[in-house]
Amino acid sequence: MDILQFLLAPLAASLILTGIHAYLGVHVVERGVIFVDLALAQIAALGAIVALIMGFDPHGTSAYWISLGFTFLGAFVFSVARSKRAHIPQEAFIGIAYAVASAAAILAMSKATGETEHLKDMLVGNILAVSWAEVGKTAALYGVIGLFHFIFRKRFLLISMNPKEAEAQGISVRLWDFLFYASFGLVVTSSVAIAGVLLVFCYLIVPSVGAMLFTDRIGPRLAIGWTMGTLVSALGVLFSVKLDTPTGATIVCTFGGVLVLMFLVHLVVYHKRGYAEKHRLAGAGDRAYEAERK
């Protein structure tokens, strides 16, 4: 019972992460910017290192706002980097930003050697250490961001899935791109501090990819993604207790295992549908041939 009570806060945090990241993952996959969260997380880490060099408390409000400011700068760069030239994908700019931010972070960390353990925790995360106060604050923040995206959901989805149509309707794609990446960066900055880069990446991408194996419609994809994220979170926490393994890494591996199972189910379903369709067409051809003979 003591272990269960200890794991309730991490499980609640995992479910909150599932709710917002599974939705944002739909946009990320549709936009083809799969590694944008890694880039924004690295930019946020660079901001935190700069705050340390400036002498701010790494756990203080000033350090958080400096890190968030760097994230917003990255959001601005990504919003203006959407190129109309098809041979320069936006993912290229995201990769460059990640590489430069990583190199700059390495250079800056050489000047902040006394706080490297904190920086490691920020990148790797420790979801077991999350408190109920952090869970409540994160839930409130993500609730506001979720409400913002719900109000403007049609505009965000149109830009993610059909940017040319959005431009034809007179929508400022770059402005709404900035609002998307800024809100996304706000989520990533907060999530990475709780769960680390790898787990946040899984919450963002894996549920969306798993849902796309079975449907292309947004509503069902969200339903499948949220269900998958909830079940995997519970299973990951359970496995971590039974196997005595790190919770974050266990949830990541559980995501991978469940995605493999979903892919195998997809193959079986697709094979059966393909066989039935082939059999149906063959039967229709035979009937047409017999009708012509008569």
C-alpha positions as CSV (number, residue, x, y, z in Angstrom):
1,M,0.0,0.0,0.0
2,D,2.9,2.4,0.8
3,I,4.4,1.7,-2.6
4,L,1.0,2.3,-4.3
5,Q,0.6,5.7,-2.5
6,F,4.2,6.6,-3.5
7,L,3.4,5.9,-7.2
8,L,0.1,7.7,-7.3
9,A,1.7,11.1,-8.0
10,P,4.0,9.8,-10.8
11,L,1.0,7.9,-12.4
12,A,-1.2,11.1,-12.2
13,A,1.7,13.1,-13.9
14,S,1.9,10.4,-16.6
15,L,-1.8,10.7,-17.3
16,I,-1.6,14.4,-17.5
17,L,1.4,14.2,-19.9
18,T,-0.7,11.7,-22.0
19,G,-3.6,14.1,-22.3
20,I,-1.7,17.1,-23.8
21,H,1.1,15.3,-25.6
22,A,-1.0,12.8,-27.5
23,Y,-3.0,15.7,-28.9
24,L,0.1,17.8,-29.8
25,G,1.6,14.6,-31.3
26,V,-1.1,14.6,-34.0
27,H,0.0,18.1,-35.1
28,V,3.7,17.1,-35.0
29,V,3.3,14.0,-37.1
30,E,1.1,15.8,-39.6
31,R,3.6,18.7,-39.9
32,G,6.4,16.2,-40.3
33,V,8.5,17.8,-37.6
34,I,9.0,14.7,-35.5
35,F,12.0,15.9,-33.5
36,V,10.8,19.4,-32.7
37,D,10.3,18.5,-29.0
38,L,13.9,17.4,-28.8
39,A,15.1,20.6,-30.3
40,L,12.9,22.8,-28.1
41,A,14.0,20.8,-25.0
42,Q,17.7,21.3,-25.9
43,I,17.1,25.0,-26.4
44,A,15.3,25.2,-23.0
45,A,18.3,23.4,-21.4
46,L,20.6,26.0,-23.0
47,G,18.5,28.7,-21.4
48,A,18.8,27.0,-18.0
49,I,22.6,26.8,-18.3
50,V,22.7,30.5,-19.2
51,A,20.6,31.2,-16.1
52,L,23.1,29.3,-14.0
53,I,26.1,31.2,-15.4
54,M,24.3,34.4,-14.6
55,G,24.1,33.3,-11.0
56,F,20.4,32.4,-10.7
57,D,19.0,29.6,-8.6
58,P,18.5,26.6,-11.0
59,H,15.2,25.9,-9.1
60,G,14.1,29.5,-9.0
61,T,11.5,31.4,-11.0
62,S,14.1,33.5,-12.8
63,A,15.9,30.5,-14.2
64,Y,12.5,29.1,-15.4
65,W,11.6,32.3,-17.2
66,I,15.0,32.6,-18.9
67,S,14.7,29.0,-20.1
68,L,11.2,29.6,-21.3
69,G,12.4,32.8,-23.1
70,F,15.0,30.7,-25.0
71,T,12.2,28.3,-25.9
72,F,10.0,31.1,-27.2
73,L,13.0,32.2,-29.3
74,G,13.2,28.7,-30.8
75,A,9.5,28.8,-31.4
76,F,9.9,32.0,-33.4
77,V,12.7,30.6,-35.5
78,F,10.7,27.5,-36.3
79,S,7.6,29.5,-37.2
80,V,9.5,31.6,-39.7
81,A,11.5,28.7,-41.0
82,R,8.6,27.1,-42.8
83,S,9.8,27.2,-46.4
84,K,7.7,27.2,-49.5
85,R,10.5,25.4,-51.3
86,A,9.8,21.7,-51.0
87,H,13.4,20.7,-51.2
88,I,14.2,22.5,-47.9
89,P,12.1,20.6,-45.3
90,Q,11.3,22.3,-42.0
91,E,12.9,19.3,-40.2
92,A,16.2,20.4,-41.6
93,F,16.0,23.7,-39.7
94,I,14.9,21.8,-36.6
95,G,17.9,19.5,-36.8
96,I,20.3,22.5,-37.3
97,A,18.7,24.2,-34.3
98,Y,19.1,21.1,-32.1
99,A,22.8,20.7,-33.1
100,V,23.7,24.3,-32.5
101,A,21.8,24.4,-29.2
102,S,23.6,21.2,-28.1
103,A,27.0,22.6,-29.0
104,A,26.2,25.9,-27.3
105,A,25.1,24.0,-24.2
106,I,28.3,22.0,-24.1
107,L,30.3,25.2,-24.3
108,A,28.2,26.8,-21.6
109,M,28.3,23.8,-19.3
110,S,32.1,24.2,-19.1
111,K,31.4,27.4,-17.3
112,A,28.8,25.9,-14.9
113,T,30.5,22.7,-13.8
114,G,29.0,23.0,-10.3
115,E,25.5,22.4,-11.4
116,T,25.9,19.6,-14.0
117,E,23.9,17.1,-11.8
118,H,20.8,19.4,-12.0
119,L,21.2,19.8,-15.7
120,K,21.4,16.0,-16.0
121,D,18.1,15.7,-14.1
122,M,16.5,18.2,-16.3
123,L,17.4,16.2,-19.5
124,V,16.9,12.7,-18.1
125,G,14.1,13.5,-15.7
126,N,12.9,11.7,-12.6
127,I,9.2,11.2,-12.7
128,L,9.2,9.3,-9.4
129,A,10.3,12.5,-7.6
130,V,7.2,14.5,-8.8
131,S,5.1,16.0,-6.0
132,W,1.4,16.5,-5.9
133,A,2.0,20.3,-5.9
134,E,3.9,19.9,-9.2
135,V,1.1,17.6,-10.5
136,G,-1.5,20.3,-9.7
137,K,0.5,23.1,-11.2
138,T,1.2,21.1,-14.4
139,A,-2.5,20.1,-14.7
140,A,-3.6,23.8,-14.4
141,L,-1.0,24.9,-17.0
142,Y,-1.8,22.2,-19.5
143,G,-5.5,22.8,-18.9
144,V,-5.1,26.4,-20.0
145,I,-3.1,25.4,-23.1
146,G,-5.5,22.7,-23.9
147,L,-8.4,25.2,-23.7
148,F,-6.5,27.5,-26.0
149,H,-6.0,24.8,-28.6
150,F,-9.6,23.6,-28.3
151,I,-10.9,27.1,-29.0
152,F,-8.8,27.5,-32.1
153,R,-8.6,23.7,-33.0
154,K,-10.0,24.2,-36.5
155,R,-7.3,26.7,-37.4
156,F,-4.5,24.7,-35.9
157,L,-5.6,21.5,-37.6
158,L,-6.1,23.3,-40.9
159,I,-2.5,24.7,-40.8
160,S,-1.1,21.4,-39.7
161,M,-2.9,19.3,-42.4
162,N,-3.4,21.7,-45.3
163,P,-1.3,24.9,-45.0
164,K,-2.0,25.9,-48.6
165,E,-5.7,26.0,-47.9
166,A,-5.1,28.0,-44.7
167,E,-3.1,30.6,-46.7
168,A,-5.9,30.6,-49.3
169,Q,-8.4,31.5,-46.5
170,G,-6.2,34.5,-45.5
171,I,-4.9,32.9,-42.3
172,S,-1.5,34.2,-41.2
173,V,0.3,30.8,-41.1
174,R,3.5,32.2,-39.6
175,L,1.6,33.9,-36.8
176,W,-0.3,30.8,-35.9
177,D,2.8,28.7,-36.3
178,F,4.5,30.8,-33.7
179,L,1.5,30.5,-31.4
180,F,1.6,26.7,-31.9
181,Y,5.3,26.4,-31.3
182,A,5.2,28.8,-28.3
183,S,2.4,26.8,-26.6
184,F,4.2,23.6,-27.6
185,G,7.5,24.9,-26.1
186,L,5.7,25.9,-22.9
187,V,4.5,22.3,-22.6
188,V,7.9,20.8,-23.4
189,T,9.8,23.0,-21.0
190,S,7.5,22.0,-18.1
191,S,7.2,18.3,-19.2
192,V,11.0,17.7,-19.6
193,A,11.6,19.0,-16.0
194,I,9.2,16.3,-14.8
195,A,9.8,13.3,-17.1
196,G,12.9,14.0,-19.1
197,V,13.4,14.2,-22.9
198,L,13.0,10.5,-23.8
199,L,9.7,9.9,-22.0
200,V,8.3,13.2,-23.3
201,F,9.3,12.2,-26.8
202,C,7.4,8.9,-26.4
203,Y,4.3,10.6,-25.1
204,L,4.4,12.9,-28.0
205,I,5.0,10.6,-30.9
206,V,4.2,7.0,-30.0
207,P,0.4,7.3,-29.3
208,S,-0.1,9.3,-32.5
209,V,1.9,6.8,-34.6
210,G,0.1,3.9,-33.0
211,A,-3.3,5.5,-33.8
212,M,-2.4,6.2,-37.4
213,L,-1.9,2.4,-37.9
214,F,-5.7,2.0,-37.7
215,T,-7.3,5.3,-38.7
216,D,-6.7,8.6,-40.5
217,R,-9.5,10.5,-38.8
218,I,-8.5,13.0,-36.1
219,G,-11.2,12.0,-33.5
220,P,-10.4,8.3,-33.5
221,R,-6.7,9.0,-33.6
222,L,-7.0,11.0,-30.4
223,A,-9.2,8.4,-28.7
224,I,-6.7,5.6,-29.6
225,G,-3.7,7.8,-28.6
226,W,-5.2,8.7,-25.2
227,T,-6.3,5.2,-24.5
228,M,-2.8,3.8,-25.4
229,G,-1.0,6.4,-23.4
230,T,-3.2,5.8,-20.3
231,L,-2.8,2.0,-20.5
232,V,1.0,2.2,-21.1
233,S,1.5,4.6,-18.3
234,A,-0.3,2.3,-15.9
235,L,1.6,-0.8,-17.2
236,G,4.9,1.0,-17.1
237,V,4.4,2.0,-13.5
238,L,3.3,-1.5,-12.6
239,F,6.3,-3.1,-14.4
240,S,8.7,-0.7,-12.6
241,V,7.4,-1.8,-9.3
242,K,7.4,-5.5,-10.1
243,L,10.9,-5.4,-11.8
244,D,12.4,-2.8,-9.5
245,T,13.5,-0.7,-12.5
246,P,13.5,3.1,-13.2
247,T,10.0,4.2,-13.9
248,G,10.7,6.6,-16.8
249,A,12.8,4.1,-18.7
250,T,10.3,1.3,-18.0
251,I,7.4,3.4,-19.4
252,V,9.5,4.2,-22.6
253,C,10.2,0.5,-23.1
254,T,6.6,-0.4,-22.5
255,F,5.6,2.2,-25.2
256,G,8.0,0.4,-27.6
257,G,6.6,-3.0,-26.8
258,V,3.0,-1.9,-27.1
259,L,3.7,-0.2,-30.4
260,V,5.2,-3.4,-31.8
261,L,2.1,-5.3,-30.8
262,M,-0.1,-2.7,-32.4
263,F,1.9,-2.9,-35.6
264,L,1.5,-6.7,-35.6
265,V,-2.2,-6.4,-35.1
266,H,-2.3,-3.8,-37.9
267,L,-0.5,-6.3,-40.2
268,V,-3.0,-9.1,-39.4
269,V,-6.0,-6.8,-40.0
270,Y,-4.6,-5.3,-43.2
271,H,-3.7,-8.8,-44.5
272,K,-7.3,-10.0,-43.8
273,R,-8.8,-6.9,-45.4
274,G,-6.5,-7.2,-48.4
275,Y,-7.3,-10.9,-48.9
276,A,-11.1,-10.3,-48.6
277,E,-11.0,-7.4,-51.1
278,K,-8.9,-9.5,-53.5
279,H,-11.3,-12.4,-53.2
280,R,-14.3,-10.1,-53.7
281,L,-12.8,-8.6,-56.8
282,A,-12.0,-12.0,-58.2
283,G,-15.5,-13.2,-57.6
284,A,-16.9,-10.1,-59.3
285,G,-14.7,-10.8,-62.3
286,D,-15.8,-14.4,-62.5
287,R,-19.5,-13.3,-62.4
288,A,-18.9,-10.7,-65.1
289,Y,-17.2,-13.4,-67.3
290,E,-20.1,-15.8,-66.8
291,A,-22.6,-13.1,-67.7
292,E,-20.8,-12.3,-70.9
293,R,-20.8,-16.0,-71.9
294,K,-24.5,-16.2,-71.5
